Amino acid sequence: MTVPACRFCRAPLTQTFLDLGRQPLANSYLTKAQLDAGAEGFYPLHTRVCGNCFLVQADDPVAADAIFDAGYAYFSAYSESWVAHARRYAQAMAERFGLGPQSLVVEIASNDGYLLQHFKAMGVPVLGVEPTANTAEVAIRERGVPTEVAFFNDATGRALKARGVAADLMAANNVLAHVPDIGDFVAGFQHVLKPQGVLTFEFPHLLNLIELVQFDTIYHEHFSYLSLLAVEKVLRAKGLRPFDVERLATHGGSLRLFCAHEASDHQETQALRDLRAEESAAGLDKPSGYEGFAARVEAVRDSFLAFLAKAKAQGKTVAAYGAAAKGATFLNYAGVTAADIVAAFDANPHKQGRFLPGAHVPIYAPAEIAQIRPDYVVILPWNLKDEIMGQLAYIKDWGGQFVIASPDTRVVG
């Protein structure tokens, strides 16, 4: 077989990180007609680590425009905790960098306007750039957030600059992992960012993925799995550099990386130096730091299958909450179907009435939980478990309990 090349530095990828076999597209929820037609696609989901730049990455058997198409079903605003996180970000950035009516905030992958709406409410001019037309339309119609439908890259950045777009703050939250050509994507920021402007990336930290066995965050939408080590190499190749970092609880442990032009006045912080040292101590700067992950993933799967077998033997009903992409990866890797989990519940109406990819579990509105009255509710988006357990506390009325399946299966309430 041909050895693939690193999507950033083009070095040969000879080391496997994790091979999850053939998986469906994690955010492609099926209609009844599609389910009956049996035309669902399954694609290899094989991740590798580059021995040169240490970017962990998935093979890309599916084109990005086939994933982020008009039917893309992820809308950020359906998570109350995520909207609150965005509000806190907007307030903190406005205060730290003195943003006001004279400023411009540009968000890349602005989705449904969940973040920019908060800057807009403060009187700060905004512009969103979003590749999925259906989410962009919601941003414009419901939140009044001006949004351009486009994939962001070097050419897009040049085109925006030519029109006079110059940003004091650029945000690219939870998108860096979603771009197939990470170098071309990052190159676009240098054109739009003002000389002393600030760019922030938020992304799940690879170190947490490894240490907490968060393998269900691996799916075709995520082309890369990111460390400071790898991201810094990409930034510096494109005339940018990090200067500060914050650690966030979101998505199971994320980084908020503050970046600027190489020649800017922003001073590097001790927090950034500490993180570099931590990644090095964990072995992320050598091939051995990525070995042995597959065996730990198998243990997580086996723990969940043992729970399902026990519940079935006891005549218990198991349902799931959150038709999340990470849930699709987990259930498909474990070989779980509607025979094991009777239903999934989700607040997003764009998912209701459809079926989870691969597993084909039917998706219902949360109001249906009280009708089905499951004995166990598996929280698939475990990063939102506190929010979900608070919203669904009433399942205890019939003795229902919550279950978390990562990093090991356990009943949590």
C-alpha positions as CSV (number, residue, x, y, z in Angstrom):
1,M,0.0,0.0,0.0
2,T,1.1,3.6,-0.6
3,V,2.3,5.3,2.5
4,P,0.2,8.5,3.0
5,A,2.0,11.9,3.5
6,C,1.5,14.3,6.4
7,R,-1.2,16.8,5.5
8,F,1.1,19.6,6.8
9,C,4.8,18.8,6.3
10,R,4.4,16.1,3.7
11,A,6.6,13.6,5.6
12,P,5.6,9.9,5.2
13,L,3.2,8.7,7.8
14,T,4.5,5.3,9.0
15,Q,3.1,5.2,12.5
16,T,-0.5,4.3,13.3
17,F,-2.1,6.1,16.3
18,L,-5.5,4.4,16.2
19,D,-7.5,2.5,13.5
20,L,-11.2,2.5,14.1
21,G,-12.1,0.6,11.0
22,R,-14.9,1.6,8.6
23,Q,-17.3,4.3,10.0
24,P,-20.2,6.3,8.7
25,L,-20.0,10.1,8.6
26,A,-20.7,11.0,12.3
27,N,-23.0,14.0,11.6
28,S,-25.0,12.5,8.7
29,Y,-28.2,11.5,10.4
30,L,-30.5,9.3,8.3
31,T,-34.1,9.8,7.3
32,K,-36.4,6.8,7.3
33,A,-36.2,6.8,3.5
34,Q,-32.4,6.7,3.6
35,L,-32.4,4.0,6.2
36,D,-34.8,1.8,4.1
37,A,-32.7,2.4,0.9
38,G,-29.7,1.0,2.7
39,A,-27.4,3.5,0.9
40,E,-25.3,4.7,3.8
41,G,-21.6,5.1,3.2
42,F,-18.9,3.7,5.4
43,Y,-15.3,4.9,5.2
44,P,-12.0,4.0,6.8
45,L,-11.2,6.0,10.0
46,H,-7.5,5.5,10.4
47,T,-5.4,8.0,12.4
48,R,-1.6,8.3,12.2
49,V,1.1,10.5,13.8
50,C,3.7,12.3,11.8
51,G,7.2,11.4,13.0
52,N,8.5,14.8,11.7
53,C,6.0,17.5,13.0
54,F,4.0,15.2,15.3
55,L,0.6,16.2,13.9
56,V,-1.9,13.4,14.6
57,Q,-4.2,13.1,11.6
58,A,-6.9,11.0,10.0
59,D,-6.7,9.7,6.5
60,D,-9.1,11.6,4.3
61,P,-11.2,9.2,2.2
62,V,-14.1,11.7,2.2
63,A,-14.0,15.2,0.7
64,A,-14.6,18.1,3.1
65,D,-17.5,19.5,1.0
66,A,-19.2,16.1,1.3
67,I,-19.1,16.4,5.1
68,F,-20.0,20.0,5.5
69,D,-22.8,20.1,3.0
70,A,-26.2,21.7,3.0
71,G,-27.6,19.1,5.3
72,Y,-25.0,19.6,8.1
73,A,-26.9,19.1,11.3
74,Y,-24.6,20.7,14.0
75,F,-26.0,23.9,15.3
76,S,-23.9,25.4,18.2
77,A,-26.8,27.4,19.8
78,Y,-28.6,24.2,20.9
79,S,-26.2,23.8,23.8
80,E,-26.9,26.2,26.6
81,S,-23.5,25.7,28.2
82,W,-21.8,26.4,24.9
83,V,-23.7,29.6,24.3
84,A,-22.7,30.6,27.9
85,H,-19.1,29.8,27.1
86,A,-19.2,32.0,24.0
87,R,-20.7,34.8,26.0
88,R,-17.9,34.6,28.6
89,Y,-15.4,34.6,25.8
90,A,-16.8,37.7,24.2
91,Q,-16.9,39.6,27.5
92,A,-13.3,38.6,28.3
93,M,-11.9,39.4,24.9
94,A,-13.7,42.8,24.8
95,E,-12.2,43.7,28.2
96,R,-8.7,42.4,27.6
97,F,-8.2,43.9,24.2
98,G,-10.4,47.0,24.5
99,L,-12.8,46.1,21.8
100,G,-15.6,48.6,20.9
101,P,-17.5,50.2,18.0
102,Q,-14.2,51.0,16.2
103,S,-13.2,47.4,16.3
104,L,-13.9,44.4,14.1
105,V,-14.3,40.8,15.2
106,V,-14.2,38.1,12.6
107,E,-15.1,34.5,13.4
108,I,-14.1,31.6,11.1
109,A,-16.6,28.8,11.2
110,S,-19.1,31.0,12.8
111,N,-21.9,28.4,12.6
112,D,-25.3,29.8,13.6
113,G,-24.0,33.1,15.1
114,Y,-23.8,31.6,18.6
115,L,-20.6,33.6,19.5
116,L,-20.7,36.7,17.3
117,Q,-24.2,37.6,18.6
118,H,-22.6,38.5,22.0
119,F,-20.1,40.9,20.4
120,K,-22.9,42.4,18.3
121,A,-24.9,43.0,21.5
122,M,-22.0,45.0,22.9
123,G,-21.9,47.2,19.8
124,V,-18.8,45.6,18.3
125,P,-18.9,45.1,14.5
126,V,-18.7,41.5,13.5
127,L,-18.3,39.3,10.4
128,G,-18.8,35.5,10.2
129,V,-17.2,33.2,7.7
130,E,-19.1,29.8,7.6
131,P,-18.9,27.0,5.0
132,T,-22.4,25.5,5.7
133,A,-25.2,27.5,4.1
134,N,-27.9,26.2,6.4
135,T,-26.2,27.3,9.6
136,A,-25.1,30.6,8.1
137,E,-28.7,31.4,7.1
138,V,-29.8,30.9,10.7
139,A,-27.0,33.3,11.9
140,I,-28.2,36.0,9.5
141,R,-32.0,35.5,9.9
142,E,-32.3,34.9,13.6
143,R,-29.3,36.7,15.0
144,G,-28.5,39.5,12.5
145,V,-24.9,38.3,12.2
146,P,-23.5,39.2,8.8
147,T,-22.1,35.9,7.4
148,E,-20.2,34.9,4.3
149,V,-20.7,31.3,3.1
150,A,-17.2,30.1,2.3
151,F,-14.4,27.8,3.3
152,F,-11.6,29.9,4.8
153,N,-8.1,29.5,3.5
154,D,-5.3,31.6,2.0
155,A,-7.3,32.6,-1.0
156,T,-10.3,33.6,1.2
157,G,-8.1,35.7,3.4
158,R,-6.6,37.5,0.5
159,A,-10.0,38.2,-0.9
160,L,-11.2,39.6,2.4
161,K,-8.1,41.8,2.7
162,A,-8.7,43.1,-0.8
163,R,-12.1,44.3,0.2
164,G,-10.6,46.1,3.2
165,V,-11.5,43.6,5.9
166,A,-9.0,44.1,8.8
167,A,-9.7,42.4,12.1
168,D,-8.7,43.4,15.7
169,L,-9.8,39.9,16.9
170,M,-10.2,36.7,14.9
171,A,-11.7,33.7,16.5
172,A,-11.5,30.1,15.2
173,N,-13.0,28.0,17.9
174,N,-13.2,24.2,17.3
175,V,-12.5,24.5,13.6
176,L,-8.7,23.9,13.3
177,A,-9.2,20.2,13.5
178,H,-11.9,20.3,10.8
179,V,-9.8,21.5,7.9
180,P,-8.1,19.0,5.5
181,D,-5.3,21.4,4.5
182,I,-4.3,22.9,7.9
183,G,-1.4,24.9,6.4
184,D,-3.6,26.6,3.7
185,F,-6.2,27.3,6.4
186,V,-3.8,29.0,8.8
187,A,-2.2,31.0,6.0
188,G,-5.5,32.9,5.5
189,F,-5.3,34.6,8.9
190,Q,-2.2,36.7,8.2
191,H,-4.0,38.6,5.5
192,V,-7.1,39.6,7.6
193,L,-5.5,40.2,11.0
194,K,-4.3,43.7,11.8
195,P,-0.6,44.1,12.6
196,Q,-1.3,44.1,16.4
197,G,-4.4,42.0,16.1
198,V,-5.1,38.8,18.1
199,L,-6.2,35.5,16.8
200,T,-7.6,32.8,19.2
201,F,-7.9,29.1,18.5
202,E,-9.8,26.8,20.7
203,F,-9.3,23.1,20.2
204,P,-9.5,19.8,22.2
205,H,-6.0,19.1,23.6
206,L,-4.4,15.9,22.2
207,L,-2.8,15.3,25.6
208,N,-6.3,14.9,27.2
209,L,-7.5,12.7,24.3
210,I,-4.6,10.3,25.1
211,E,-4.6,10.4,28.9
212,L,-8.4,10.2,29.2
213,V,-8.9,7.8,26.3
214,Q,-11.2,10.2,24.5
215,F,-11.2,8.2,21.3
216,D,-14.8,9.0,20.5
217,T,-13.7,12.6,19.5
218,I,-12.1,10.9,16.4
219,Y,-14.4,11.0,13.4
220,H,-14.1,12.0,9.7
221,E,-14.9,15.7,10.4
222,H,-11.8,15.9,12.5
223,F,-8.9,15.7,10.1
224,S,-6.3,16.6,12.9
225,Y,-5.9,16.0,16.6
226,L,-3.9,18.9,18.0
227,S,-1.1,19.6,20.4
228,L,0.6,22.9,21.1
229,L,3.7,21.3,19.6
230,A,2.1,20.6,16.2
231,V,0.0,23.8,16.0
232,E,3.0,26.0,16.8
233,K,4.9,24.5,13.9
234,V,2.0,25.3,11.5
235,L,1.6,28.9,12.8
236,R,5.3,29.8,12.5
237,A,5.4,28.4,9.0
238,K,2.7,31.0,8.1
239,G,4.1,34.1,9.8
240,L,2.2,33.7,13.1
241,R,3.1,32.7,16.6
242,P,1.4,31.8,19.9
243,F,1.9,34.1,22.8
244,D,-0.5,32.9,25.5
245,V,-2.7,29.9,26.4
246,E,-5.6,29.2,28.6
247,R,-6.8,25.7,29.6
248,L,-10.5,25.1,29.3
249,A,-12.9,22.4,30.5
250,T,-14.8,22.4,27.2
251,H,-14.9,19.3,25.1
252,G,-13.2,17.2,27.7
253,G,-10.2,19.6,28.1
254,S,-9.3,22.2,25.5
255,L,-6.7,24.9,24.9
256,R,-7.4,28.5,24.0
257,L,-4.3,29.6,22.1
258,F,-3.7,33.3,21.7
259,C,-1.7,34.1,18.5
260,A,-0.4,37.1,16.6
261,H,1.9,38.1,13.8
262,E,5.5,37.1,14.3
263,A,6.5,40.8,14.4
264,S,3.8,41.9,16.8
265,D,4.4,43.3,20.3
266,H,2.6,40.6,22.2
267,Q,4.9,39.0,24.8
268,E,5.1,35.3,25.4
269,T,3.7,34.2,28.8
270,Q,4.9,31.6,31.3
271,A,1.7,29.7,30.8
272,L,2.8,28.9,27.2
273,R,6.3,27.9,28.3
274,D,4.8,25.6,30.9
275,L,2.5,23.9,28.4
276,R,5.5,23.3,26.1
277,A,7.3,21.6,28.9
278,E,4.3,19.5,29.9
279,E,3.8,18.1,26.4
280,S,7.5,17.3,26.2
281,A,7.4,15.5,29.5
282,A,4.4,13.4,28.2
283,G,6.4,12.4,25.2
284,L,4.5,14.2,22.5
285,D,7.7,15.2,20.9
286,K,8.8,11.6,20.2
287,P,7.1,8.6,18.5
288,S,7.0,6.6,21.8
289,G,4.5,9.1,23.3
290,Y,1.8,7.8,20.9
291,E,2.2,4.1,21.4
292,G,-0.2,1.7,23.2
293,F,-3.3,3.8,22.7
294,A,-5.3,1.2,20.8
295,A,-5.2,-1.3,23.7
296,R,-6.6,1.3,26.1
297,V,-9.4,2.0,23.6
298,E,-10.3,-1.6,23.3
299,A,-10.6,-1.7,27.1
300,V,-13.1,1.1,27.1
301,R,-15.2,-0.6,24.4
302,D,-15.2,-3.9,26.3
303,S,-16.3,-2.2,29.5
304,F,-19.3,-0.7,27.8
305,L,-20.3,-4.0,26.0
306,A,-20.2,-5.7,29.4
307,F,-22.5,-3.1,30.9
308,L,-25.0,-3.6,28.0
309,A,-24.9,-7.4,28.3
310,K,-25.6,-7.1,32.0
311,A,-28.5,-4.7,31.5
312,K,-30.0,-6.9,28.9
313,A,-29.7,-10.0,31.1
314,Q,-31.6,-8.0,33.9
315,G,-34.3,-6.9,31.5
316,K,-33.3,-3.2,31.7
317,T,-34.0,-0.7,29.0
318,V,-31.0,1.4,27.8
319,A,-31.4,4.7,25.9
320,A,-29.0,7.5,25.1
321,Y,-29.0,11.2,25.3
322,G,-27.3,13.5,22.8
323,A,-27.1,12.4,19.2
324,A,-23.6,13.7,19.2
325,A,-20.9,12.9,16.6
326,K,-18.7,11.4,19.3
327,G,-21.5,9.1,20.2
328,A,-21.7,7.8,16.6
329,T,-18.0,7.0,16.7
330,F,-18.3,5.2,20.1
331,L,-21.4,3.2,19.2
332,N,-20.1,2.1,15.8
333,Y,-16.8,1.1,17.1
334,A,-18.5,-1.0,19.8
335,G,-20.9,-2.5,17.2
336,V,-24.0,-1.2,19.1
337,T,-27.4,-1.0,17.3
338,A,-31.0,-0.3,18.0
339,A,-31.3,-3.8,19.5
340,D,-29.0,-2.6,22.3
341,I,-30.1,1.1,22.7
342,V,-33.8,1.7,22.1
343,A,-33.7,5.4,21.5
344,A,-31.5,8.5,21.5
345,F,-32.9,11.9,22.6
346,D,-31.7,15.3,21.4
347,A,-32.9,18.9,21.7
348,N,-31.9,19.7,18.1
349,P,-35.0,19.5,16.0
350,H,-32.8,19.0,12.9
351,K,-31.9,15.5,14.3
352,Q,-35.3,14.5,15.7
353,G,-37.1,11.9,13.5
354,R,-33.9,10.7,12.1
355,F,-31.5,7.8,12.9
356,L,-28.0,7.8,14.3
357,P,-25.5,7.0,11.5
358,G,-24.4,3.4,11.5
359,A,-26.1,2.3,14.7
360,H,-29.5,3.3,13.3
361,V,-30.9,4.2,16.7
362,P,-34.0,6.4,16.3
363,I,-33.7,10.0,17.6
364,Y,-36.6,11.6,19.5
365,A,-37.2,15.0,21.3
366,P,-36.3,15.0,25.0
367,A,-40.0,15.1,25.9
368,E,-40.3,11.5,24.8
369,I,-38.0,10.3,27.6
370,A,-40.9,10.4,30.0
371,Q,-42.9,8.2,27.7
372,I,-40.2,5.5,27.2
373,R,-39.0,5.7,30.8
374,P,-35.6,4.0,30.2
375,D,-33.8,2.4,33.2
376,Y,-30.5,3.8,32.0
377,V,-29.7,6.9,30.0
378,V,-26.2,6.8,28.4
379,I,-24.9,10.4,28.0
380,L,-23.0,10.3,24.7
381,P,-21.7,13.9,24.8
382,W,-19.9,13.3,28.1
383,N,-18.4,16.8,28.0
384,L,-21.9,18.1,28.7
385,K,-22.9,15.6,31.4
386,D,-23.5,18.1,34.2
387,E,-25.8,20.2,32.0
388,I,-27.7,17.1,30.8
389,M,-28.0,15.5,34.2
390,G,-29.5,18.7,35.5
391,Q,-32.0,19.0,32.7
392,L,-33.0,15.3,33.0
393,A,-33.0,14.9,36.8
394,Y,-36.6,13.8,36.6
395,I,-35.6,10.3,35.3
396,K,-35.0,9.5,39.0
397,D,-38.8,9.6,39.5
398,W,-39.0,6.1,37.9
399,G,-35.6,4.9,39.1
400,G,-33.7,5.9,36.0
401,Q,-30.0,6.3,36.2
402,F,-27.3,8.0,34.1
403,V,-24.4,6.2,32.6
404,I,-21.0,7.6,31.3
405,A,-19.0,5.3,29.0
406,S,-15.7,7.1,28.9
407,P,-13.0,6.5,30.0
408,D,-14.8,3.5,31.6
409,T,-18.4,2.6,31.9
410,R,-20.0,3.7,35.2
411,V,-23.4,4.6,36.6
412,V,-23.2,8.2,37.8
413,G,-26.7,8.9,39.2
